[in-house]
Amino acid sequence: MSYLKKLLEERNMTQKELAIRSGVSASSIYKYIRGCNSMTCYTAYNLAMVLGVDLGEFVKGVLNNEWRRIWIL
């Protein structure tokens, strides 16, 4: 299970709700969960804030649990 999906389930939050709250498209959220997309630091920050997770913890969780990149832009 992806780290992002785990966080959503722990918070009883849907992908659509996360998309609305974070300003990230629902299709991007879906792709992040499936491991099909890399995310920017800005996106990681937005998702972490909405999910109530420390940014460092979020990045560590994403990088440790999935084969994904976080781009520094």
C-alpha positions as CSV (number, residue, x, y, z in Angstrom):
1,M,0.0,0.0,0.0
2,S,1.3,3.4,-0.9
3,Y,2.2,5.8,1.9
4,L,-0.2,8.4,0.6
5,K,-3.1,6.0,0.4
6,K,-2.3,4.9,4.0
7,L,-2.5,8.5,5.1
8,L,-5.8,9.0,3.4
9,E,-7.3,5.9,4.9
10,E,-6.1,6.9,8.4
11,R,-7.8,10.2,8.0
12,N,-11.0,8.9,6.4
13,M,-10.3,11.2,3.4
14,T,-11.1,10.5,-0.2
15,Q,-8.7,11.3,-3.1
16,K,-11.2,13.8,-4.3
17,E,-11.3,15.6,-1.0
18,L,-7.5,15.7,-0.8
19,A,-7.5,17.1,-4.4
20,I,-10.0,19.9,-3.4
21,R,-8.2,20.8,-0.2
22,S,-4.7,20.8,-1.7
23,G,-5.4,22.3,-5.1
24,V,-3.8,19.3,-6.8
25,S,-5.9,17.6,-9.5
26,A,-7.7,14.4,-8.7
27,S,-6.0,12.7,-11.5
28,S,-2.6,13.7,-10.2
29,I,-3.5,12.4,-6.7
30,Y,-4.6,9.1,-8.3
31,K,-1.2,8.9,-10.2
32,Y,0.8,9.7,-7.1
33,I,-0.9,6.9,-5.2
34,R,-0.3,4.4,-8.1
35,G,3.3,5.5,-8.4
36,C,2.9,6.8,-11.9
37,N,3.9,10.5,-11.3
38,S,6.7,12.3,-9.6
39,M,5.8,15.3,-7.5
40,T,7.4,18.7,-6.9
41,C,8.5,19.9,-3.5
42,Y,5.6,22.4,-3.7
43,T,3.1,19.6,-4.2
44,A,4.6,17.5,-1.4
45,Y,4.3,20.5,0.9
46,N,0.7,21.1,0.0
47,L,-0.2,17.4,0.5
48,A,1.6,17.2,3.8
49,M,-0.1,20.3,5.2
50,V,-3.5,19.1,4.2
51,L,-2.9,15.7,5.7
52,G,-1.4,17.2,8.9
53,V,2.0,15.5,8.5
54,D,5.4,17.1,8.9
55,L,6.9,17.7,5.5
56,G,10.1,15.8,6.4
57,E,8.0,12.8,7.6
58,F,5.9,13.0,4.4
59,V,8.9,13.0,2.1
60,K,10.6,10.2,4.0
61,G,7.4,8.1,3.9
62,V,7.0,8.7,0.1
63,L,10.6,8.0,-0.7
64,N,10.9,4.9,1.6
65,N,7.6,3.3,0.5
66,E,7.4,4.0,-3.2
67,W,9.7,4.2,-6.1
68,R,9.0,7.8,-6.8
69,R,10.9,11.0,-7.1
70,I,10.2,14.4,-5.5
71,W,11.5,17.1,-7.8
72,I,13.0,20.3,-6.3
73,L,11.8,23.2,-8.4
